[in-house]
Structure formats: structure tokens, C-alpha cells
Amino acid sequence: MRLILGSASPRRKELLAQIGITPDAILPPDIDEDPRKGELPRPYAARLAREKALAVPADPEDLVLCADTTVALGRRILGKPADAGEAAAFLTLLGGRRHEVITAVALRRGDRIWARESVSVVKMKRLSDDELNAYLQSGEWQGKAGAYGIQGLAGAFLPWIQGSYSGIMGLPLAETSTLLQAAGWPLWRSA
Ligand SMILES: Cc1cn([C@H]2C[C@H](O)[C@@H](COP(=O)(O)OP(=O)(O)OP(=O)(O)O)O2)c(=O)[nH]c1=O
């Protein structure tokens, strides 16, 4: 049984390494990430994680692990910003309030899918012009849902979280290890 990480995200690889897992292969999926009309953030993240898992080619006995991280401001989905202008708009919207970070995980073997979602609440301080400009300059907003990464400079903007740090970063480790065990991956027996 091989474990395939279906993700281009370096964070997901790092987080798996944190619990001692090195995937046998990394095969990033290529799917349409546009939300459907009126789609809410949590079902959207869950749908994308499943679609990613289905889009990765694998042998019938292989495990395919995929995830999707979405930032939700109420009913609004904030995905990966297209450019610095959109990143600035997202960070301005998020500043001074609480938002949710949803990471849905899907694990597939053949036709079977095991799935879980992790929902965290994050408070971001209102950013000064200097803070916003420095962050935009850093480029750390690129490729990240909601235009920030808790694990980098933006940690300085987040005074409070409730939920899962690894989930906010892109792969909730408790849920992921539960799924891997459910699917028969010898997580605590491999040493
Ligand atoms: C909120 C937040 C998101 N992120 C990242 C995790 C994800 O990589 C990214 C959300 O985009 P995703 O679409 O979930 O993932 P991805 O496009 O990076 O990779 P793939 O679809 O191939 O798995 O945002 C952080 O790194 N830190 C954070 O604090």
C-alpha cells in the first residue's frame, strides 16, 4: 500500500513529516476551484477535498490524501488571492474581526473515501498601513487562502485562535491521522 500526497502545498508535506510520515509520491491534483453559485464555505471545502482525491491517479490499493483550506468570512469564501491587490482587500476585510478557517481532508482508496473537516476560528488584528505594506512586500500571501499564513510573519497579526493550528496551516493532524488509521495505514506501527 503506497501513500500518495495529492497536494502541491509544501505545508502539507511538512505537516505530514511532523508526524513521521513521508509519502511515497506527491501528485498535485488539477481541478477547477471556482465555488458554485451560493455555495457555503464548509461544503465548498469538503467538495474540493473530495474532488482533489478523485483527480489524483492511483492504483486500487494506494491511499490518496488530499485537503482543501478555505477562509470564511461569514458566508463569504476567501480563496487564494489572484494578486497583491486582492491580497490587500482580503487582509483589510479580515483585520479587526474573527473569521473561520476550514480545512477539509479526503483520503481515498479505490472507490472508498474517508473524509473529515476541521473548523477553526482566528482573530486577526486590524493592520496598520506599515504592517499591510510590509506583508504585501514579503510575498507570503501568495498561494494561501485568505492571503495569509499563520506559520510566517502573519503570526504577528493573530492574537487568538480556537481550533487546530495544523488545520489552519493546511492539514489538521489529528483528523488526518484518524483517517489514515481508519483506512488501515500503519501509522503507529511503522517505526
Ligand atoms: C490560512 C492559511 C492557509 N495556508 C495555505 C494552505 C494551503 O496550501 C493554501 C490553501 O490552498 P489549497 O487550495 O487548500 O491548497 P494548495 O492550492 O496550496 O495545494 P493543493 O490544492 O495542491 O493541495 O493556503 C497556509 O499555509 N497558512 C494559513 O494560515
The ligand as a MOL file (V3000), in Angstrom:
LIG
                    3D

  0  0  0     0  0            999 V3000
M  V30 BEGIN CTAB
M  V30 COUNTS 29 30 0 0 0
M  V30 BEGIN ATOM
M  V30 1 C -4.9750 30.1700 6.3190 0
M  V30 2 C -3.6940 29.5440 5.8460 0
M  V30 3 C -3.5950 28.9090 4.6270 0
M  V30 4 N -2.4200 28.3560 4.2040 0
M  V30 5 C -2.3100 27.6800 2.9140 0
M  V30 6 C -2.5130 26.1610 2.9870 0
M  V30 7 C -2.8210 25.7980 1.5590 0
M  V30 8 O -1.5960 25.4690 0.8850 0
M  V30 9 C -3.3920 27.0910 0.9740 0
M  V30 10 C -4.8520 26.9370 0.5690 0
M  V30 11 O -4.9250 26.4100 -0.7060 0
M  V30 12 P -5.4610 24.9790 -1.0630 0
M  V30 13 O -6.2910 25.1000 -2.3050 0
M  V30 14 O -6.0990 24.3250 0.1390 0
M  V30 15 O -4.1570 24.1300 -1.3940 0
M  V30 16 P -2.9860 24.4210 -2.4250 0
M  V30 17 O -3.5310 25.0260 -3.6810 0
M  V30 18 O -1.8690 25.1520 -1.7360 0
M  V30 19 O -2.4400 22.9490 -2.7150 0
M  V30 20 P -3.2200 21.6510 -3.2730 0
M  V30 21 O -4.5870 22.0350 -3.7620 0
M  V30 22 O -2.3370 21.1040 -4.3560 0
M  V30 23 O -3.2850 20.7200 -2.0730 0
M  V30 24 O -3.2990 28.0840 1.9830 0
M  V30 25 C -1.2850 28.4220 4.9880 0
M  V30 26 O -0.2060 27.9450 4.6030 0
M  V30 27 N -1.3660 29.0490 6.2160 0
M  V30 28 C -2.5130 29.6120 6.6860 0
M  V30 29 O -2.5130 30.1560 7.8110 0
M  V30 END ATOM
M  V30 BEGIN BOND
M  V30 1 1 1 2
M  V30 2 2 2 3
M  V30 3 1 2 28
M  V30 4 1 3 4
M  V30 5 1 4 5
M  V30 6 1 4 25
M  V30 7 1 5 6
M  V30 8 1 5 24
M  V30 9 1 6 7
M  V30 10 1 7 8
M  V30 11 1 7 9
M  V30 12 1 9 10
M  V30 13 1 9 24
M  V30 14 1 10 11
M  V30 15 1 11 12
M  V30 16 2 12 13
M  V30 17 1 12 14
M  V30 18 1 12 15
M  V30 19 1 15 16
M  V30 20 2 16 17
M  V30 21 1 16 18
M  V30 22 1 16 19
M  V30 23 1 19 20
M  V30 24 2 20 21
M  V30 25 1 20 22
M  V30 26 1 20 23
M  V30 27 2 25 26
M  V30 28 1 25 27
M  V30 29 1 27 28
M  V30 30 2 28 29
M  V30 END BOND
M  V30 END CTAB
M  END
